[in-house]
Amino acid sequence: MTVTKIYKFTDIDCPNCAAKAEAKIKKIKGVQDVAIAFFAQKVFITAEESDFAEIYPAAVKAVQAVEADCELIELK
């Protein structure tokens, strides 16, 4: 079943860095779609529900490659 999970992100300070993080998350195997709402500080990731066990840690690594202190906190 395809779902979209919403995460709050912290410590990404500029829209350019958010765009870089979004591009990195898009490359993760299993991710069907991703969108970062910079001003809302949210990341929307669409994938098969069963793939999130692998996608979430990969997404954390991807955003931390752009901004080392960034965290992703699941909202939905």
Beta strands, then each sheet from edge to edge (+ up, - down):
strand 1: 2-10
strand 2: 31-37
strand 3: 42-48
strand 4: 71-74
sheet 1: 2+ 3- 1+ 4-
end
